[in-house]
Amino acid sequence: MTATPGDAPIPALAVRELRGGTAGSTPLVLLHGFPVDSRMWESTVAQLPVDRTVLGVDLPGLGGSADVDLPAPPGLEAAADAVAQALAARGVERAVVAGLSMGGYVALALLERHPDLIAGLGLLDTKATADDDDARLNRLRIADAVEETGSVAEVLPMGTALLGESTRAARPTLAATLTAWIEDQQPAGVAWSQRAMAARPDRGHLLREFHGPALVLVGDEDQVTPAAVAEAMAEALPAGQLVVVVRSGHMTAVEDPAAVAAALGDLAQRVDTVND
Ligand code: MLT
């Protein structure tokens, strides 16, 4: 393992067992998007077709990890080290790791820093590239605003904006659920996450080097990480499979949990086949 930037202590993250499973099967570890927490996986896990342990990790500063000491400087490398440490504390040394959006950025940082942990990789509504200057500056502006106001109001519109148009029309109450999850977050964790994402490098080269089973999933109405980005990632991964979820936006796991559960179940089975 490479050292955490600044060799800061690694925060002890909250890990939720979203489903218990048969001992011996490779666990599934789910990393949530921004600015929510592991609750976003519950509807997906309820529909997972496989019998295995499923763990949801709350990333630094968010959800059940709101009160951890946040590493300085903010970085997804520190988040990845904290995930690896939290899993090791539970005896998990190899897992199917799937992350949505920010969770996908952390999954790629895990692949870089803790490659032995990754038995299978799920990249949902995410990208492997770094931010451009405008996106980076916007994140830093939001981080400052959230800190200065002591409120997450700046990111509340994401509760609606991350959902696809079809979901907003068909399930009008879902935006309120997402917005409530965002309202639950602490400004410090929201600001830290934005700064950590702003600092992330391009990790595209890792895709070509990962030969294990991999899933790239995207909603066809995802405006944040569009389908073309997902197609390119799936092509770069030697064993990448692309799943496009129709009539879904960026938050596929809450917009169409059945489709995401089926795709994750398939990924887990591919990992089992490789291990047999
Ligand atoms: C997320 O859903 O995690 C965010 O949209 C990620 C981002 O801001 O890049």
Residues whose N, C-alpha, C, O or C-beta is under 5 A from the ligand:
A	BS01	MLT	G33 F34 L100 S101 M102 G103 V224
